[in-house]
Amino acid sequence: MKIFIWERVGQCSYNYHTEGGVTVIAETEERARELANELEYCDILPEEIPGLVANIDYPCEKVFIFPDAGCC
């Protein structure tokens, strides 16, 4: 498995501040995007590329959303 970390994407929550970070554990970037974008509130655009990709020893796919708290 690999870990894909997007430090900031345009849409990852319904919060007033919609930006935030997305971390996905998956085999490929294509699958990572698919998993994240299946979430109703997350939309990683094709031009948004992960800032970090690394091999990890983890047994299953997983998505973590880190909403931007903004100034609130």
C-alpha positions, 0 to 999 in steps of 0.5 A: 500500500501507499499513503497519498497526502494532499496538504490542501484541496479545494473541497473536502468538507461542508464547513464554511472553510471548504479547503483542507487536507486529505490523506488516503491509503491505497495501492494507486493514486487513481484508487486514492482519488476514487476513494476520497471522491466517493465521500459526498463532500470531498472533491479532489480535482485532477490538477490537485496532486499529492504533496507526499506519496510513500510506501507503507505497511498497512493492511487496508484502504483508508481515507482521512479528512482534515477540514480547514478550521479557518479563522473560526 
